[in-house]
């Protein structure tokens, strides 16, 4: 990671001063990563992978591994860049863009948004000072997302930083979340960033645990910069079959996370990924299918490669 000043630390995503200069110097000859063309039912899904899958690897090495294991998009957890990701320097942001471009990888955007700075952020707390500081930090992450370019998507899960806390009801927390997003939305829109509220499973969070509830917030805000997404793992408690859920809300689903119900990679459990993938194919979904796993045995590279292979095998049968 990077140090708190936003400058490269020796272990960082591997972007030391020397590698920074090398990546930046190579930017002029990096591969072009064009904007995707509109998809048809015949087009293959665009696969992305979350960069913490390759924990322990330098950032540029993670980009290479993403490409080699079958992905064309990278979803970045800000905490992998720095203990204070909003403070990451312009030089480091440029180096990250160059590293992705050199491998022909497109930046999908950010997720796991509020993990760092550790223990400092909470966006639904009744503590006005903490909540205000947290939303101010969120706006800085919008700027980070824009600076990394690509599709500029921000996936707002962050269950620990949005759950109702002592002294606050769930309804109060939902209202504070709605108000905060409504306030941040104009800035996101000005930066061409789309915030996607991630419905979270009830065992992970008590605020917005069904897509019905999430969509109600999206409608209340009424800004195109605030949408939603679908996550197989977090849909565990949904009452509606997942294909029907996708069909119902496809107009607002701008991103998809893929994982087994226990957070492992596809094929390690019993979830039928053909169900959501077929529904997405039938409605002409042209967004990313992004691998987000939480268990990396035997290692992230193997998990990523196997998962991509399994997803492509399922896709070939649709």
C-alpha positions as CSV (number, residue, x, y, z in Angstrom):
1,X,0.0,0.0,0.0
2,X,0.9,3.6,-0.1
3,X,1.8,5.7,2.9
4,X,-0.6,8.2,4.5
5,X,0.8,11.0,2.4
6,X,-0.4,9.3,-0.7
7,X,3.2,8.7,-1.8
8,X,4.4,5.1,-2.7
9,X,5.4,2.9,0.2
10,X,7.9,0.2,-0.4
11,X,5.2,-2.5,-0.4
12,X,2.4,-0.6,-2.0
13,X,0.5,-1.9,-4.7
14,X,4.2,-2.1,-5.8
15,X,4.4,1.4,-7.1
16,X,7.7,2.5,-5.7
17,X,9.3,5.7,-7.0
18,X,11.3,3.8,-9.6
19,X,8.3,1.7,-10.8
20,X,6.1,4.8,-10.8
21,X,8.5,6.5,-13.2
22,X,8.8,3.4,-15.3
23,X,5.0,3.0,-15.6
24,X,4.5,6.7,-16.4
25,X,7.3,6.6,-19.0
26,X,5.6,3.7,-20.7
27,X,2.2,5.3,-20.7
28,X,2.7,6.8,-24.2
29,X,3.0,3.4,-25.7
30,X,0.4,1.6,-23.5
31,X,-2.4,-0.3,-25.1
32,X,-5.5,1.6,-26.0
33,X,-8.6,0.7,-23.9
34,X,-11.6,1.9,-25.9
35,X,-15.0,2.5,-24.6
36,X,-17.1,-0.6,-25.0
37,X,-19.6,-0.7,-27.9
38,X,-23.3,-1.4,-27.1
39,X,-23.8,-5.1,-26.5
40,X,-26.1,-7.5,-28.3
41,X,-27.3,-11.0,-27.1
42,X,-24.4,-12.5,-29.1
43,X,-21.6,-10.5,-27.5
44,X,-19.6,-12.2,-24.7
45,X,-20.0,-10.8,-21.2
46,X,-17.3,-8.3,-20.1
47,X,-15.5,-9.8,-17.2
48,X,-13.9,-7.8,-14.4
49,X,-12.1,-8.7,-11.2
50,X,-11.7,-6.9,-7.9
51,X,-8.0,-6.0,-7.5
52,X,-7.7,-7.3,-3.9
53,X,-8.0,-10.8,-5.5
54,X,-4.3,-10.3,-6.1
55,X,-3.3,-9.1,-2.7
56,X,0.4,-9.0,-2.1
57,X,1.1,-8.3,-5.8
58,X,2.2,-4.8,-7.0
59,X,-0.6,-2.9,-8.6
60,X,0.9,-3.2,-12.1
61,X,1.5,-6.9,-11.5
62,X,-2.2,-7.2,-10.5
63,X,-3.2,-5.6,-13.8
64,X,-1.1,-8.2,-15.6
65,X,-2.6,-11.0,-13.7
66,X,-6.1,-9.8,-14.3
67,X,-5.5,-9.8,-18.1
68,X,-3.8,-13.2,-18.0
69,X,-6.5,-14.9,-16.0
70,X,-9.3,-13.8,-18.4
71,X,-10.5,-10.3,-17.4
72,X,-10.6,-7.0,-19.2
73,X,-11.8,-4.8,-16.3
74,X,-10.4,-4.0,-12.9
75,X,-12.5,-3.0,-9.9
76,X,-10.4,-1.2,-7.3
77,X,-10.7,-1.2,-3.6
78,X,-9.3,2.2,-2.5
79,X,-7.8,0.7,0.7
80,X,-5.4,-1.2,-1.5
81,X,-3.9,2.1,-2.8
82,X,-3.4,3.8,0.6
83,X,-4.4,4.0,4.2
84,X,-5.8,7.3,3.2
85,X,-7.0,6.8,-0.4
86,X,-8.4,10.2,-0.9
87,X,-5.0,11.7,-0.4
88,X,-3.3,9.6,-3.1
89,X,-1.2,12.0,-5.2
90,X,-1.9,12.9,-8.8
91,X,1.3,11.1,-9.7
92,X,0.1,7.9,-8.2
93,X,-3.3,8.2,-9.9
94,X,-1.6,8.7,-13.2
95,X,0.7,5.7,-12.6
96,X,-2.4,3.5,-11.9
97,X,-4.0,4.7,-15.1
98,X,-0.9,3.9,-17.0
99,X,-0.5,0.5,-15.4
100,X,-4.0,-0.5,-16.4
101,X,-3.5,0.9,-19.9
102,X,-0.3,-1.0,-20.4
103,X,-2.1,-4.2,-19.9
104,X,-5.2,-3.3,-21.9
105,X,-7.3,-3.3,-18.7
106,X,-10.2,-0.9,-18.3
107,X,-10.8,0.7,-14.9
108,X,-14.4,-0.3,-13.8
109,X,-14.3,1.9,-10.8
110,X,-14.2,1.6,-7.0
111,X,-15.7,-0.6,-4.3
112,X,-15.2,-1.3,-0.6
113,X,-15.3,2.5,-0.5
114,X,-15.2,3.4,3.2
115,X,-12.9,0.7,4.7
116,X,-10.0,3.3,4.9
117,X,-9.2,5.4,6.8
118,X,-9.8,2.6,9.2
119,X,-12.4,3.2,11.9
120,X,-13.0,6.9,10.9
121,X,-16.0,6.9,8.6
122,X,-19.7,6.2,9.1
123,X,-22.3,7.7,6.8
124,X,-25.5,7.0,8.8
125,X,-24.4,7.8,12.3
126,X,-26.5,10.3,14.3
127,X,-23.1,12.0,15.2
128,X,-23.3,15.0,12.9
129,X,-19.6,15.6,13.0
130,X,-18.6,12.1,12.0
131,X,-21.3,11.9,9.4
132,X,-20.4,15.2,7.8
133,X,-16.7,14.2,7.7
134,X,-17.6,10.9,6.2
135,X,-19.7,12.4,3.4
136,X,-17.0,14.9,2.7
137,X,-14.5,12.0,2.4
138,X,-17.0,10.2,0.1
139,X,-16.9,13.3,-2.3
140,X,-13.1,13.0,-2.4
141,X,-13.5,9.4,-3.4
142,X,-15.7,10.5,-6.2
143,X,-12.8,12.6,-7.4
144,X,-10.4,9.6,-7.1
145,X,-12.8,7.5,-9.1
146,X,-13.0,10.1,-11.8
147,X,-9.2,10.5,-11.9
148,X,-8.7,6.8,-12.5
149,X,-11.0,7.2,-15.6
150,X,-12.6,4.2,-17.3
151,X,-16.2,3.5,-16.5
152,X,-16.2,5.6,-13.3
153,X,-18.5,3.3,-11.2
154,X,-18.7,3.5,-7.4
155,X,-20.2,0.5,-5.7
156,X,-21.5,1.6,-2.3
157,X,-21.7,-1.5,-0.1
158,X,-19.7,-0.6,3.1
159,X,-22.0,-2.4,5.5
160,X,-20.0,-1.6,8.6
161,X,-20.0,2.1,7.7
162,X,-23.7,2.3,6.9
163,X,-25.5,0.0,9.4
164,X,-27.6,1.6,12.0
165,X,-25.7,2.2,15.2
166,X,-26.8,2.5,18.8
167,X,-29.1,5.4,19.2
168,X,-30.4,5.2,15.6
169,X,-33.2,3.2,14.1
170,X,-32.9,1.5,10.7
171,X,-35.4,4.0,9.3
172,X,-33.3,6.9,10.6
173,X,-30.2,5.3,9.0
174,X,-31.9,4.9,5.7
175,X,-33.0,8.5,5.7
176,X,-29.5,9.7,6.5
177,X,-28.1,7.5,3.7
178,X,-30.7,8.9,1.3
179,X,-30.0,12.5,2.2
180,X,-26.2,12.0,2.0
181,X,-26.5,10.4,-1.5
182,X,-28.8,13.1,-2.7
183,X,-26.3,15.7,-1.6
184,X,-23.4,13.9,-3.2
185,X,-25.2,13.0,-6.5
186,X,-24.7,16.4,-8.2
187,X,-20.9,16.2,-7.7
188,X,-20.9,12.7,-8.9
189,X,-22.8,13.6,-12.0
190,X,-20.4,16.6,-12.7
191,X,-17.5,14.1,-12.6
192,X,-19.4,11.6,-14.8
193,X,-19.3,9.1,-11.9
194,X,-22.2,6.7,-11.2
195,X,-22.8,5.6,-7.6
196,X,-24.5,2.2,-7.3
197,X,-26.2,1.4,-4.0
198,X,-25.4,-2.3,-3.3
199,X,-28.2,-4.2,-1.5
200,X,-26.5,-6.1,1.3
201,X,-27.5,-9.5,2.8
202,X,-29.2,-9.1,6.2
203,X,-26.5,-10.9,8.0
204,X,-24.0,-8.3,6.8
205,X,-26.0,-5.1,7.3
206,X,-29.4,-3.9,8.4
207,X,-29.7,-0.9,6.0
208,X,-31.1,-1.7,2.5
209,X,-31.2,-5.5,2.6
210,X,-33.6,-6.0,-0.4
211,X,-33.6,-4.6,-3.9
212,X,-37.1,-3.3,-3.4
213,X,-35.9,-1.1,-0.5
214,X,-32.8,0.0,-2.5
215,X,-34.8,0.9,-5.5
216,X,-37.1,3.0,-3.4
217,X,-34.1,5.1,-2.3
218,X,-32.9,5.3,-6.0
219,X,-36.4,6.6,-6.9
220,X,-36.4,9.1,-4.1
221,X,-33.1,10.6,-5.1
222,X,-34.1,10.8,-8.7
223,X,-30.6,11.5,-10.1
224,X,-29.1,9.4,-12.8
225,X,-25.8,9.5,-10.9
226,X,-27.4,7.1,-8.3
227,X,-28.3,3.7,-9.5
228,X,-28.0,0.1,-8.2
229,X,-26.4,-3.2,-9.0
230,X,-26.9,-7.0,-8.5
231,X,-24.7,-9.2,-6.3
232,X,-25.4,-12.9,-6.2
233,X,-24.0,-13.3,-2.7
234,X,-26.0,-10.4,-1.3
235,X,-29.3,-11.6,-2.9
236,X,-29.4,-14.6,-0.6
237,X,-32.5,-13.4,1.3
238,X,-34.4,-12.0,-1.7
239,X,-37.9,-13.5,-2.0
240,X,-38.1,-13.2,-5.8
241,X,-36.1,-15.6,-8.0
242,X,-32.9,-13.9,-9.1
243,X,-33.8,-13.9,-12.8
244,X,-37.1,-12.2,-12.1
245,X,-35.3,-9.7,-9.9
246,X,-32.9,-8.8,-12.7
247,X,-35.8,-8.4,-15.2
248,X,-37.7,-6.2,-12.8
249,X,-34.9,-3.8,-12.1
250,X,-32.6,-4.0,-15.1
251,X,-33.1,-0.4,-16.0
252,X,-31.2,0.6,-12.8
253,X,-28.8,-2.3,-12.6
254,X,-25.5,-0.9,-13.9
255,X,-23.1,-3.5,-12.5
256,X,-23.0,-7.2,-11.4
257,X,-21.0,-9.0,-8.7
258,X,-20.5,-12.7,-9.0
259,X,-19.6,-15.0,-6.1
260,X,-21.0,-18.1,-4.3
261,X,-23.4,-17.6,-1.4
262,X,-20.5,-18.1,1.0
263,X,-18.2,-15.6,-0.8
264,X,-16.0,-18.1,-2.6
265,X,-15.5,-18.2,-6.4
266,X,-18.0,-19.7,-8.9
267,X,-18.0,-23.5,-9.0
268,X,-17.0,-24.1,-5.4
269,X,-20.7,-24.1,-4.2
270,X,-24.1,-24.9,-5.4
271,X,-25.4,-21.6,-6.8
272,X,-26.7,-21.8,-10.3
273,X,-25.0,-19.0,-12.1
274,X,-26.8,-19.8,-15.3
275,X,-30.0,-18.3,-13.9
276,X,-28.7,-14.7,-13.5
277,X,-26.4,-14.9,-16.5
278,X,-29.2,-16.1,-18.8
279,X,-31.5,-13.3,-17.5
280,X,-28.7,-10.7,-18.1
281,X,-28.1,-12.1,-21.6
282,X,-31.8,-12.0,-22.5
283,X,-32.2,-8.4,-21.5
284,X,-29.1,-7.3,-23.4
285,X,-27.1,-6.3,-20.3
286,X,-23.9,-4.6,-21.5
287,X,-22.2,-3.8,-18.1
288,X,-19.5,-5.7,-16.3
289,X,-19.7,-9.1,-14.6
290,X,-17.2,-8.6,-11.8
291,X,-15.7,-11.3,-9.7
292,X,-15.8,-10.4,-6.0
293,X,-14.6,-13.2,-3.8
294,X,-13.6,-13.2,-0.2
295,X,-11.7,-16.5,0.0
296,X,-8.5,-16.9,-2.1
297,X,-7.4,-20.5,-1.6
298,X,-5.1,-21.7,-2.9
299,X,-4.2,-18.2,-4.2
300,X,-5.9,-15.3,-5.9
301,X,-4.5,-16.1,-9.4
302,X,-5.9,-19.6,-9.3
303,X,-9.3,-18.4,-8.1
304,X,-9.5,-15.7,-10.7
305,X,-8.5,-18.1,-13.6
306,X,-10.9,-20.9,-12.5
307,X,-13.7,-18.4,-12.0
308,X,-13.3,-16.9,-15.5
309,X,-13.2,-20.3,-17.1
310,X,-16.3,-21.5,-15.3
311,X,-18.2,-18.3,-16.2
312,X,-17.2,-18.6,-19.9
313,X,-18.3,-22.3,-19.9
314,X,-21.7,-21.4,-18.5
315,X,-22.0,-18.5,-20.9
316,X,-21.4,-20.9,-23.8
317,X,-24.5,-22.9,-22.9
318,X,-26.9,-19.9,-22.8
